[in-house]
Amino acid sequence: MTEPYKAPRPAPKSLVAASVATAMVLVYGAPTPGVGSRYADSPLSGAAPYESRVLSTLAARDALAASGDGVGVGETVLEAARSSLDASGHAEVRSAAYLAPLAKAALLGVPTRNVLSRLGRDEIPLFVRAFEAAGIGGPLVEVLGAAVAACDDSTLRDAMGFASRRDPLARDYARNYEVPRDLARPAILSSLSRAESARASLVHAYLEVLAEIPDLDITARAGQRESEDVSRMAKGVLKAGGAHSRRGLEGLANLDGILREDPRLSPTATEPVVIASAFMVCMEYGPDALNRRLRPAFRA
């Protein structure tokens, strides 16, 4: 049984920065079906190319590594969005928002739930501005916008709880990263324990999440039935061996082709979950836990 997640207490900025960069770059480059990789950009119209996403990582890394005492989560996410937009023309806001509480908790040497529980009302407009800078809408932005307009004492954590059934980031803020911590992270560690490459481990973790939890972005674009169908297809690939067998790799290629035929089916809500879990692994075992296991890439 995999041990519960526990980052070093407290962690140096250099470790947080290296873990952010490693997690983001490796997941962006992995051949996850239906999402951008270094082999093929996302099928979604207007999605940022792989090179822009990697360049944005450098700016996001610096903002997240500076998110210790005195810097709020909302301020960190907004700075990451603005600086990555300046650096690459692409604001990597969702990945930064996933990583910000984890990075802050590690830097302060406190449990992540402590950071999440302190997300106050003053954080809400900062999140709205960050998503606006990235040109992102959706259920969470609607809820946050309504919270800004409301004359009450609702906090960012309250708003995340209200939106948790419709948005993956809100779900993981409300549930203390349950999916990255208890599903994706153990999948990565289990795969690495078999001496698999980091690339295969990240793809396999992505499949585990997609098979277990219908992608909420697919649900928003195409409906619940379509997102459940994609989850069933991911389960079939896992049964064939996932990223760890020849049959599984053939299934990955087939799934990738199906998802790319219809851009609505791109599982964009699943990718940041794997980034968060990869960050956890890097913080626990060092970024080399992923870097040193890289092997020649396969095409999924």
Secondary structure by P-SEA (a helix, b strand, c coil): ccccccccccccaaaaaaaaaaaaaaaaaccccccccccccccccccccaaaaaaaaaaaaaaaaaccccccaaaaaaaaaaaaaaaccccccaaaaaaaaaaaaaaacccaaaaaaaccccaaaaaaaaaaaaccccaaaaaaaaaaaccccccaaaaaaaaccccaaaaaaaaccccccccaaaaaaaaaaacccaaaaaaaaaaaaaaccccaaaaacccaaaaaaaaaaaaaaaaacccccaaaaaaaaaaaaaaaacccccaaaaaaaaaaaaaaaaaacccccccccccccccc
